[in-house]
Amino acid sequence: MYATACTGCHSLAARPSPELNGGGLGDYRLTPAQVASFVKVMPLPRALTSREIAAVSAYVAHVEARAHEGRRP
């Protein structure tokens, strides 16, 4: 779901490509609930269902957490 709904504007890299106007999400440490609050207001061609929002939110939060494993707080 992330690949189809979000990658046109966002990256999961800490330093995204300048071509992506939504920015990178890899430097954040957001909870799934925090990600969901952002997903709900993103300008998408169609609104995501609650199941899709939950899937995207869980995925982004998981990737962010994995990116920060082993790093100092």
C-alpha positions in Angstrom: 0.0 0.0 0.0 2.8 2.4 0.8 4.4 1.8 -2.6 1.2 2.7 -4.5 -0.1 5.5 -2.3 3.0 7.3 -1.0 6.1 6.9 -3.0 5.1 9.6 -5.5 5.9 12.2 -2.9 7.7 10.4 0.0 10.8 8.3 0.6 11.7 6.1 3.6 15.2 7.4 3.4 16.6 9.8 5.9 17.9 12.0 3.1 15.5 11.7 0.2 15.9 12.7 -3.4 15.1 16.4 -4.0 12.6 15.4 -6.6 10.2 14.1 -3.9 8.3 17.1 -2.6 6.9 15.2 0.4 10.2 14.6 1.9 11.8 11.6 3.6 10.3 9.8 6.5 13.4 7.9 7.6 14.6 10.4 10.2 11.4 10.3 12.2 10.3 8.1 15.1 6.6 8.2 14.8 4.0 5.8 16.3 1.5 4.2 13.9 -1.2 6.6 15.4 1.0 9.6 14.6 1.6 8.4 11.0 -2.1 7.8 10.6 -2.9 11.3 11.5 -0.6 12.5 8.7 -1.9 10.0 6.2 -5.4 11.1 6.7 -4.6 14.6 5.4 -2.3 13.8 2.6 -3.5 14.9 -0.9 -4.1 11.6 -2.6 -6.1 10.9 -5.7 -8.6 9.0 -3.6 -9.0 8.7 0.2 -7.6 5.6 1.8 -9.8 3.2 3.7 -9.2 2.8 7.4 -7.7 -0.6 6.7 -5.2 1.0 4.1 -4.4 3.8 6.6 -3.6 1.3 9.3 -1.4 -0.7 6.9 0.5 2.3 5.7 0.9 3.6 9.2 2.1 0.3 10.7 4.6 -0.1 7.8 6.1 3.4 8.0 6.4 3.2 11.8 8.1 -0.2 11.5 10.6 1.0 8.9 11.4 4.1 11.0 11.9 2.0 14.1 14.2 -0.4 12.2 16.2 2.5 10.9 16.8 3.7 14.4 17.8 0.4 15.9 21.3 0.6 17.3 21.4 4.4 17.1 21.8 6.5 20.2 18.7 8.4 21.3 
